[in-house]
Amino acid sequence: MPLDLRINLEHRKLINNHHVYGISIKKFMNTPKLVDKLRITGISRDQDGRWFCIIMEGRDRPIYLTQYHP
């Protein structure tokens, strides 16, 4: 891997999220039906610096949810 790419990946914000309808971690954790059925596997910050869930998976079923374009 080129050194400049490695430095940028390690030290710079290279993505920008424009997701205004993402579910916050707090809201997720305070919603028992979500907590019972889903597990958060990925989080990110929106453009205002607020954390939100970007990846979730089913606890007992093969369900996968993303808040980005994989």
Secondary structure by P-SEA (a helix, b strand, c coil): ccaaaaaaaaccccccccccccccaaaaaacaaaaacccccbbbbcccbbbbbcbbbbcccbbbbbcccc
